[in-house]
Amino acid sequence: MKKLIALTTMLFCCIAQAKPNFDDYVTELKQEALEKGFSQQVVDMAFADVKFHQRSVKADKNQPEFKLTLDRYLKSRLPDWKVKKAIKLYKENQQVLDDVAAKYGVQARFIVALWGNESNFGTYMGKFPVISALTTMAYEGRREAMFKKQLFAAIKILDEGHIDKDDFLGSWAGAMGQSQFMPTSFLAYAQDFDGDGKKNIWQNKADVFASIANYLKQVGWNNSQTWGRQVVIPEGFDLNLSGLNKSKMKSLLQWQELGVRRYDGSDLPVRDMQASLIMPDDEHGRIYLVYNNFHSLMNWNRSTYFGSAVGILADKIKAGI
């Protein structure tokens, strides 16, 4: 037993010694950045004042695990004041929203709904320095490869001059700006809609709207369709037919024949569209038929709760304008 304890102690000591301290880890990251082609000036600028943020690690390890219901989630996500604010901001920004919608083929109400759900219309974007947050999460180690990829993408954003270092802030996990893009999503989808040479998703609403729209366009959004509708199912319905797997999609006519009806009990629309049947909680909670645009929202965030909140807010905007 004593030998086993001694061996275990030695093993933990070796593991502890194998992990560098934070400053040494930053030195390794800086060298790797140089090897990726970033200049010494950019690397020094990016990592200047980099700090370990214990709050990022704590936030990552203490994400809520309590059981929500969709109704409770929607109540917290879509209070009346937020719906009114969404309608007000839609009207105030209608010209640029219409221009963005026309260019990218994404209805403006969905752009505003995503804006509202991600950052409360730009009022909550996070206050963590992005480089420090991503360096911290990479050093923490559980998802090192993922966060290092995000870190080097963030350095590229600085190198391209889209945002000043002092304003380069985001969430504890590195999600940035009014659209809460991770750095790799920024590089893939962010847009300079006003042509000023910067893709500024922090302060420029035209760029924010265009970046959201471009993301949706690139993942298959269809502006001739909506996102879905709440429905009811008959007693004895085969619950195995539900789910987001695209192999389970059926036409509205097929769902009608299976007994699915609008929430008010009336027939489904007569339209040639494919839909998935989803039950975000279970058969006793809300049930939706969702279309391909909902699948596009799942690329943004895999949560059916989030996708439902975006769709419902978009519907409320439409009803209020």
SULJOHU-V88974 format. One record per backbone hydrogen bond with DSSP energy under -0.5 kcal/mol. CO is the residue of the C=O (numbers start at 1). NH is the residue of the N-H. E is the energy in kcal/mol with one decimal. If there is no record, write none. Layout:
BEGIN
co: (CO/CO)
nh: (NH/NH)
e: (E/E)
END
This chain:
BEGIN
co: (1/2/3/4/5/6/7/8/9/10/11/12/13/14/15/18/21/22/23/24/25/26/27/28/29/30/31/32/33/34/39/40/41/42/43/44/45/47/51/52/53/53/54/55/56/57/58/60/66/69/70/71/72/73/74/79/79/80/81/82/83/84/85/86/87/88/89/91/93/94/95/96/97/98/99/100/101/101/107/107/108/109/110/111/112/113/114/115/115/115/116/119/119/120/128/129/130/131/132/133/134/135/136/137/141/143/144/145/146/147/148/149/150/151/152/153/154/155/156/157/157/158/164/165/167/168/169/170/171/175/176/176/177/181/182/182/183/184/185/185/186/191/192/198/199/200/201/203/204/205/206/207/207/208/209/210/211/212/213/214/215/216/217/222/227/229/230/232/234/237/238/239/245/246/250/251/252/253/254/255/256/261/262/266/269/271/273/275/276/276/277/278/282/286/287/288/288/289/290/291/291/292/293/294/295/296/296/297/303/304/305/306/307/308/309/310/311/312/313/314/315/316/317/317/318)
nh: (5/6/7/8/9/10/11/12/13/14/15/16/17/18/19/20/25/26/27/28/29/30/31/32/33/34/35/36/38/37/43/44/45/46/47/48/48/50/53/54/56/57/58/59/60/61/62/63/68/73/74/75/76/77/78/82/83/84/85/86/87/88/89/90/91/92/93/94/97/98/99/100/101/102/103/104/105/106/110/111/112/113/114/115/116/117/118/119/121/122/120/123/124/123/170/133/134/135/136/137/138/139/140/141/144/147/148/149/150/151/152/153/154/155/156/157/158/159/160/161/162/161/167/168/169/130/177/128/174/171/180/181/180/176/185/186/187/188/189/190/190/193/195/200/201/204/178/205/208/209/210/191/211/212/213/214/215/216/217/218/219/221/220/225/291/289/263/261/237/239/241/242/248/249/275/255/256/257/258/260/259/232/265/262/271/273/252/250/278/290/243/288/285/281/231/278/290/229/276/294/295/296/297/298/299/299/300/301/307/308/309/310/311/312/313/314/315/316/317/318/319/320/320/321/321)
e: (-2.6/-2.4/-2.6/-2.5/-2.5/-2.3/-2.4/-2.4/-2.2/-2.4/-2.3/-2.6/-2.4/-1.9/-1.2/-0.6/-2.3/-2.4/-2.0/-2.0/-2.3/-2.6/-1.9/-2.2/-2.5/-2.1/-2.1/-1.2/-1.9/-1.6/-2.5/-2.7/-2.2/-2.9/-2.2/-0.7/-0.6/-2.0/-0.5/-0.8/-1.1/-1.3/-2.7/-2.5/-2.2/-2.2/-1.4/-0.7/-0.6/-2.5/-3.0/-1.9/-1.7/-2.4/-2.9/-0.7/-1.8/-2.5/-2.1/-2.4/-2.2/-2.3/-2.8/-2.1/-2.0/-2.2/-1.8/-1.1/-2.5/-2.9/-2.1/-2.5/-3.0/-2.2/-1.9/-2.6/-1.9/-0.8/-1.1/-1.2/-2.3/-1.9/-2.2/-2.3/-2.7/-2.1/-2.4/-2.0/-1.3/-0.5/-1.3/-1.0/-2.4/-0.9/-2.4/-2.7/-2.6/-2.4/-2.6/-2.2/-2.3/-2.5/-2.3/-1.0/-1.0/-2.3/-2.6/-2.0/-1.9/-2.4/-2.5/-1.6/-2.3/-2.1/-1.7/-1.8/-2.0/-2.7/-2.3/-0.5/-1.6/-1.2/-1.1/-1.3/-2.1/-2.3/-0.7/-2.5/-1.5/-2.6/-0.5/-1.8/-0.8/-2.9/-0.6/-2.3/-2.3/-1.6/-2.8/-0.6/-2.1/-0.9/-0.8/-1.1/-1.1/-1.4/-3.3/-0.7/-2.2/-3.0/-2.3/-0.5/-2.3/-2.3/-2.5/-2.8/-2.1/-2.1/-2.7/-2.6/-1.3/-2.2/-1.6/-1.6/-2.4/-2.6/-1.3/-2.2/-1.5/-0.9/-1.8/-1.6/-2.6/-1.4/-2.7/-2.3/-2.5/-2.3/-1.3/-2.3/-1.6/-2.4/-2.2/-2.4/-1.3/-1.8/-1.5/-2.4/-0.6/-3.1/-3.2/-2.4/-1.8/-0.5/-2.6/-2.9/-0.6/-2.3/-3.0/-1.1/-1.2/-1.7/-1.9/-1.6/-0.7/-1.0/-0.9/-2.3/-2.4/-2.2/-2.3/-2.3/-2.4/-2.8/-2.3/-2.3/-2.1/-2.3/-2.4/-2.2/-2.1/-1.1/-0.6/-0.9/-0.6)
END
